[in-house]
Amino acid sequence: MIPYGRQLVEADDIAAVVDVLGSDWLTGGPRIDDFERALCAQTGAAHAVAFANGTAALHGALSAAGIGPADRVLTSPLSFVASANCARFVGAHTDFVDIDPKTLNLDPAAVGACDALVAVHYSGLPVDLTSIPTRPRVVVEDAAHALGASTPDGPVGNCARSDMCTFSFHPVKAITTGEGGAVTTNSGALADALRRFRSHGTVRRPDLGGWYYDVATLGYNYRMTDLQAALGVSQLAKLERFVTRRNAVAERYHGLLASLPIDLPPVAPPGVRHAYHLFAVRVPNRRAVYEAMHAAGIGVQVHYVPIYKHSLYADGSRSGADFPETERAYDGLLSLPIYPALTEADQDRVVEVLERCLA
């Protein structure tokens, strides 16, 4: 089976994890600081706070920003449910902005009044945050797909036009820590709040004794381990190679698929670098093509079932009729395999099978 995505873990990555296994610290140790420094160097942000996973990072971001029950949070309906659930985790109301068919990101011009925006960089193409009519009180970039992408403002994650930016390091992402996530920010106050939130809300009080700590706010055990962080440091050193390879695979797909009766993914505009976490085409008769490709050993996937279709969000207040562009895109979306270790022979096989299935 050729999967739609997979990690590339090499011998030096394994050695980095083994080294931690023989050390004094398996969690709460120095490799967390190393990873956070490396992420700051990669993104240009002043602060990075590591989390157990990308969902925890989103939860932490909204909590640190003070978003709560009286607030309205907007996000894209074409995303994994965590992009919306993070608002519910803090008691806020979630609503959606239809996508721009030219980018498959939420349409910045349609962002209305809200307290917070969770701007999803779908498939690794950055949202144009310069086009939002009025900046919400809180802007969080959901860059689970977009580590290694950039805009005219610099690397995604530098928070040039946001308060915080969240990442995921799941195995199919640009780099992996197994599971893992992080938040970058340029605010020291937000970074402090994020660190408290990921560790039970604790604050050390050495003035009252070396053992003493206080818990003044509600927090969670959302910490990353040193094992994960060591893998992350090793993988971050390869990010440029990984994203360059993803772009090469995507460029080759564009050439190989140009004559087929499908819609190809949006390309990055001038001055923007795509991270190509996904290569999501739109095909006719999607279910039949999906099943035929799986039967032929090509593990295509659909990204995503629009969030408002899930039972959790089906309260009757919003439906597909409110999001016509999302509905049109979802009808045909199919993610083809894309990852750094995908060979040209594998890619040729994907295209051959797709062409046969379409015929």
BAFI-256254 format. One record per residue (C-alpha): residue number from 1; residue in one letter; z, x, y. Coordinates in steps of 0.001 Angstrom, whole numbers, plus 500000, padded with zeros to 6 digits. Layout:
REM residues N
(NUM "a" (Z X Y)),
...
END
This chain:
REM residues 359
(1 "m" (500000 500000 500000)),
(2 "i" (499120 501252 503477)),
(3 "p" (501930 499809 505682)),
(4 "y" (501494 498736 509286)),
(5 "g" (503986 501398 510350)),
(6 "r" (506262 504057 508912)),
(7 "q" (508416 507022 509865)),
(8 "l" (507353 510653 509740)),
(9 "v" (510406 512673 508681)),
(10 "e" (509777 516376 508104)),
(11 "a" (511739 519249 506566)),
(12 "d" (513377 520307 509833)),
(13 "d" (514538 516726 510456)),
(14 "i" (516202 516691 507048)),
(15 "a" (517777 520095 507684)),
(16 "a" (519253 518839 510967)),
(17 "v" (520985 515957 509181)),
(18 "v" (522196 518178 506330)),
(19 "d" (523672 520561 508899)),
(20 "v" (525791 517727 510325)),
(21 "l" (526947 516749 506834)),
(22 "g" (528509 520203 506526)),
(23 "s" (530129 520074 509955)),
(24 "d" (533472 518733 511175)),
(25 "w" (531937 515705 512893)),
(26 "l" (530035 512916 511191)),
(27 "t" (530542 510467 514051)),
(28 "g" (531895 510647 517594)),
(29 "g" (530962 514308 517808)),
(30 "p" (528784 516705 519808)),
(31 "r" (525402 515637 518465)),
(32 "i" (525712 512341 520342)),
(33 "d" (525895 514271 523618)),
(34 "d" (522966 516448 522521)),
(35 "f" (520835 513407 521789)),
(36 "e" (521709 511697 525063)),
(37 "r" (520858 514864 527024)),
(38 "a" (517547 515184 525176)),
(39 "l" (516697 511547 525950)),
(40 "c" (517470 512117 529644)),
(41 "a" (515202 515170 529616)),
(42 "q" (512443 513140 527956)),
(43 "t" (512617 510127 530272)),
(44 "g" (513867 511603 533534)),
(45 "a" (516817 509190 533699)),
(46 "a" (520176 510364 535015)),
(47 "h" (522125 508877 532089)),
(48 "a" (521476 507895 528469)),
(49 "v" (523933 506036 526250)),
(50 "a" (523263 505954 522500)),
(51 "f" (523835 502767 520494)),
(52 "a" (523836 501762 516839)),
(53 "n" (520512 499932 517201)),
(54 "g" (518132 498503 519773)),
(55 "t" (519695 495033 519687)),
(56 "a" (523113 496491 520488)),
(57 "a" (521496 498375 523379)),
(58 "l" (520092 495132 524821)),
(59 "h" (523454 493396 524401)),
(60 "g" (525181 496292 526120)),
(61 "a" (522713 496338 528997)),
(62 "l" (523228 492688 529948)),
(63 "s" (526983 492934 529497)),
(64 "a" (527230 496092 531633)),
(65 "a" (525177 494366 534338)),
(66 "g" (527668 491481 534452)),
(67 "i" (525240 488826 533219)),
(68 "g" (527147 485815 531906)),
(69 "p" (527327 482042 531373)),
(70 "a" (526203 481026 534853)),
(71 "d" (523063 483154 534712)),
(72 "r" (519419 482594 533783)),
(73 "v" (517554 485364 531954)),
(74 "l" (513766 485473 531638)),
(75 "t" (511831 487373 528982)),
(76 "s" (508559 487289 527074)),
(77 "p" (508127 484785 524231)),
(78 "l" (505878 487290 522427)),
(79 "s" (508593 489627 521186)),
(80 "f" (511200 490043 518503)),
(81 "v" (514030 487536 518917)),
(82 "a" (516497 490225 520066)),
(83 "s" (514783 490249 523476)),
(84 "a" (516041 486688 523995)),
(85 "n" (519206 486742 521894)),
(86 "c" (520776 489407 524099)),
(87 "a" (521123 486781 526838)),
(88 "r" (522792 484341 524463)),
(89 "f" (525164 487088 523301)),
(90 "v" (526655 487117 526823)),
(91 "g" (526532 483330 527211)),
(92 "a" (523556 483250 529595)),
(93 "h" (520632 480821 529481)),
(94 "t" (517368 482204 528097)),
(95 "d" (513945 481110 529315)),
(96 "f" (510460 482541 528924)),
(97 "v" (507470 483621 531009)),
(98 "d" (504002 483129 529537)),
(99 "i" (502000 486259 528776)),
(100 "d" (499062 487738 530637)),
(101 "p" (496121 487644 528177)),
(102 "k" (494793 490899 529627)),
(103 "t" (497923 492845 528568)),
(104 "l" (499845 490599 526114)),
(105 "n" (502915 491425 528241)),
(106 "l" (504723 488757 530223)),
(107 "d" (502803 487854 533355)),
(108 "p" (504703 489568 536207)),
(109 "a" (503181 487226 538802)),
(110 "a" (504716 484252 536968)),
(111 "v" (508287 485580 537115)),
(112 "g" (510261 483003 539065)),
(113 "a" (513854 482684 540161)),
(114 "c" (516280 484225 537676)),
(115 "d" (519348 486409 537543)),
(116 "a" (517935 488929 535069)),
(117 "l" (514577 489876 533632)),
(118 "v" (514181 491496 530207)),
(119 "a" (510691 492977 530547)),
(120 "v" (509224 493709 527112)),
(121 "h" (506604 496471 526915)),
(122 "y" (504639 494796 524124)),
(123 "s" (503071 497201 521601)),
(124 "g" (503827 500156 523891)),
(125 "l" (501830 499096 526975)),
(126 "p" (504181 499125 529987)),
(127 "v" (504671 495958 532024)),
(128 "d" (503520 496317 535631)),
(129 "l" (506875 495831 537332)),
(130 "t" (505285 496390 540749)),
(131 "s" (503663 492946 540497)),
(132 "i" (506873 490887 540303)),
(133 "p" (506938 488654 543417)),
(134 "t" (510703 488909 543961)),
(135 "r" (512903 491406 542143)),
(136 "p" (515668 489709 540126)),
(137 "r" (519244 490853 540562)),
(138 "v" (519029 492728 537246)),
(139 "v" (515905 494203 535639)),
(140 "v" (516129 495554 532084)),
(141 "e" (513092 497118 530437)),
(142 "d" (512908 496394 526710)),
(143 "a" (511045 499559 525725)),
(144 "a" (511621 499302 521981)),
(145 "h" (507856 499868 521619)),
(146 "a" (507321 502214 524537)),
(147 "l" (509124 505548 524180)),
(148 "g" (506516 508127 525195)),
(149 "a" (504570 505718 527405)),
(150 "s" (504273 506324 531136)),
(151 "t" (503246 504648 534398)),
(152 "p" (502329 506059 537823)),
(153 "d" (506114 506170 538420)),
(154 "g" (506594 508551 535487)),
(155 "p" (507893 508210 531923)),
(156 "v" (509059 504818 530710)),
(157 "g" (512837 505073 530692)),
(158 "n" (513237 506743 534077)),
(159 "c" (514252 503347 535524)),
(160 "a" (512139 503830 538647)),
(161 "r" (511822 500034 538985)),
(162 "s" (514634 498781 536768)),
(163 "d" (518386 498994 536420)),
(164 "m" (518299 499944 532737)),
(165 "c" (515807 500618 529982)),
(166 "t" (516542 500056 526285)),
(167 "f" (515002 501776 523270)),
(168 "s" (514951 501294 519508)),
(169 "f" (514733 504086 516944)),
(170 "h" (514004 501955 513878)),
(171 "p" (511796 503789 511323)),
(172 "v" (508531 502208 512534)),
(173 "k" (509137 503211 516162)),
(174 "a" (507853 506308 518003)),
(175 "i" (510775 508369 516689)),
(176 "t" (513520 507357 514296)),
(177 "t" (517237 507844 513837)),
(178 "g" (517214 505530 510798)),
(179 "e" (518673 502714 512832)),
(180 "g" (519601 503416 516413)),
(181 "g" (519071 502557 520034)),
(182 "a" (519857 503717 523546)),
(183 "v" (520040 502615 527160)),
(184 "t" (518898 504816 530040)),
(185 "t" (519991 504234 533634)),
(186 "n" (520356 506046 536930)),
(187 "s" (523681 504346 537668)),
(188 "g" (526866 506179 536764)),
(189 "a" (528832 502930 536947)),
(190 "l" (526467 501214 534475)),
(191 "a" (526585 504236 532155)),
(192 "d" (530401 504129 532140)),
(193 "a" (530359 500394 531409)),
(194 "l" (527850 500927 528574)),
(195 "r" (530028 503623 526996)),
(196 "r" (533089 501362 527116)),
(197 "f" (531114 498462 525690)),
(198 "r" (529819 500418 522679)),
(199 "s" (533333 501564 521745)),
(200 "h" (535621 498504 521721)),
(201 "g" (536094 498565 525504)),
(202 "t" (538449 501521 525232)),
(203 "v" (539388 503822 528097)),
(204 "r" (541275 507058 527431)),
(205 "r" (544513 507524 529438)),
(206 "p" (545619 511142 528948)),
(207 "d" (548035 510743 531881)),
(208 "l" (550098 508543 529540)),
(209 "g" (549774 510887 526558)),
(210 "g" (546980 512579 524627)),
(211 "w" (546936 509694 522173)),
(212 "y" (546950 506876 524706)),
(213 "y" (544043 504523 525360)),
(214 "d" (543745 501151 527059)),
(215 "v" (541500 498194 526240)),
(216 "a" (540841 496190 529402)),
(217 "t" (537473 494620 528523)),
(218 "l" (535881 493213 525390)),
(219 "g" (533705 495716 523574)),
(220 "y" (532115 496285 520191)),
(221 "n" (531737 499024 517618)),
(222 "y" (528138 499800 518530)),
(223 "r" (528351 503584 518209)),
(224 "m" (525653 505854 516832)),
(225 "t" (526708 508483 514258)),
(226 "d" (526187 512229 514583)),
(227 "l" (523933 512043 511523)),
(228 "q" (521620 509680 513387)),
(229 "a" (521840 511681 516602)),
(230 "a" (520930 514937 514855)),
(231 "l" (517837 513288 513402)),
(232 "g" (517064 511905 516864)),
(233 "v" (517265 515313 518561)),
(234 "s" (514882 516759 515988)),
(235 "q" (512489 513824 516260)),
(236 "l" (512489 513774 520088)),
(237 "a" (511103 517304 520046)),
(238 "k" (508036 515845 518278)),
(239 "l" (507560 512776 520465)),
(240 "e" (504560 514159 522346)),
(241 "r" (502801 515020 519090)),
(242 "f" (503590 511621 517585)),
(243 "v" (502402 509594 520601)),
(244 "t" (499297 511736 521028)),
(245 "r" (498418 511049 517406)),
(246 "r" (499014 507303 517838)),
(247 "n" (496628 507300 520799)),
(248 "a" (494015 509165 518758)),
(249 "v" (494285 506613 515933)),
(250 "a" (493982 503772 518460)),
(251 "e" (490930 505333 520133)),
(252 "r" (489250 505737 516749)),
(253 "y" (490030 502109 515858)),
(254 "h" (488413 500952 519096)),
(255 "g" (485226 502728 518084)),
(256 "l" (485242 501640 514432)),
(257 "l" (486012 497991 515191)),
(258 "a" (483804 497482 518247)),
(259 "s" (481109 495563 516367)),
(260 "l" (483420 493233 514441)),
(261 "p" (484030 489600 515536)),
(262 "i" (487604 490253 516664)),
(263 "d" (489488 490828 519915)),
(264 "l" (490725 494385 520316)),
(265 "p" (494063 495259 521945)),
(266 "p" (494286 495837 525690)),
(267 "v" (493827 499448 526766)),
(268 "a" (496017 501172 529316)),
(269 "p" (494771 501011 532926)),
(270 "p" (494246 504238 534918)),
(271 "g" (497490 506128 535465)),
(272 "v" (499254 504448 532522)),
(273 "r" (499860 505902 529073)),
(274 "h" (500074 503553 526096)),
(275 "a" (502584 504404 523340)),
(276 "y" (500689 502360 520683)),
(277 "h" (503646 501277 518609)),
(278 "l" (501318 498499 517433)),
(279 "f" (497572 498032 517188)),
(280 "a" (497419 494241 517330)),
(281 "v" (493934 492743 517019)),
(282 "r" (493120 489027 517105)),
(283 "v" (491104 487652 514207)),
(284 "p" (489690 484254 513207)),
(285 "n" (491313 482511 510236)),
(286 "r" (494315 484832 510499)),
(287 "r" (496241 483582 507443)),
(288 "a" (493304 484080 505090)),
(289 "v" (492624 487551 506484)),
(290 "y" (496323 488474 506266)),
(291 "e" (496582 487395 502622)),
(292 "a" (493304 489036 501616)),
(293 "m" (494271 492339 503219)),
(294 "h" (497670 492348 501531)),
(295 "a" (495966 491631 498218)),
(296 "a" (493800 494699 498869)),
(297 "g" (496825 496921 499592)),
(298 "i" (496749 496885 503406)),
(299 "g" (500156 495884 504770)),
(300 "v" (499103 494197 508001)),
(301 "q" (501764 492258 509895)),
(302 "v" (502031 489633 512639)),
(303 "h" (503856 490545 515859)),
(304 "y" (505332 488084 516647)),
(305 "v" (506146 484480 515906)),
(306 "p" (506784 483313 519509)),
(307 "i" (510505 483071 520090)),
(308 "y" (510410 479435 521251)),
(309 "k" (509093 478453 517800)),
(310 "h" (512295 479578 516065)),
(311 "s" (514800 476854 515184)),
(312 "l" (517455 478553 517300)),
(313 "y" (515346 477962 520422)),
(314 "a" (513722 474649 519467)),
(315 "d" (515899 472456 521681)),
(316 "g" (512982 470355 522947)),
(317 "s" (513076 471723 526479)),
(318 "r" (510186 474151 525976)),
(319 "s" (507246 474167 523595)),
(320 "g" (503948 475868 522982)),
(321 "a" (502345 473636 525594)),
(322 "d" (504388 475487 528229)),
(323 "f" (502990 478842 527117)),
(324 "p" (499257 478396 526501)),
(325 "e" (498365 482101 526627)),
(326 "t" (501073 482971 524124)),
(327 "e" (499801 480221 521838)),
(328 "r" (496223 481463 522096)),
(329 "a" (497235 485030 521324)),
(330 "y" (499546 484104 518450)),
(331 "d" (496834 482108 516689)),
(332 "g" (495006 485308 515754)),
(333 "l" (497366 488272 516130)),
(334 "l" (497303 490793 513289)),
(335 "s" (498817 494281 513504)),
(336 "l" (496752 496946 511761)),
(337 "p" (498370 500105 510365)),
(338 "i" (499120 502731 513002)),
(339 "y" (501480 505681 512639)),
(340 "p" (501241 509480 513026)),
(341 "a" (500672 510213 509321)),
(342 "l" (497848 507677 508947)),
(343 "t" (494815 509674 507778)),
(344 "e" (491215 509052 508766)),
(345 "a" (490534 508097 505153)),
(346 "d" (493353 505521 505324)),
(347 "q" (491978 504207 508601)),
(348 "d" (488459 503963 507179)),
(349 "r" (489910 501989 504283)),
(350 "v" (491680 499588 506671)),
(351 "v" (488463 498966 508592)),
(352 "e" (486406 498554 505416)),
(353 "v" (488809 495970 504002)),
(354 "l" (489083 494121 507327)),
(355 "e" (485295 493915 507639)),
(356 "r" (485050 492544 504108)),
(357 "c" (487800 489980 504722)),
(358 "l" (486146 488773 507917)),
(359 "a" (482851 488349 506115)),
END
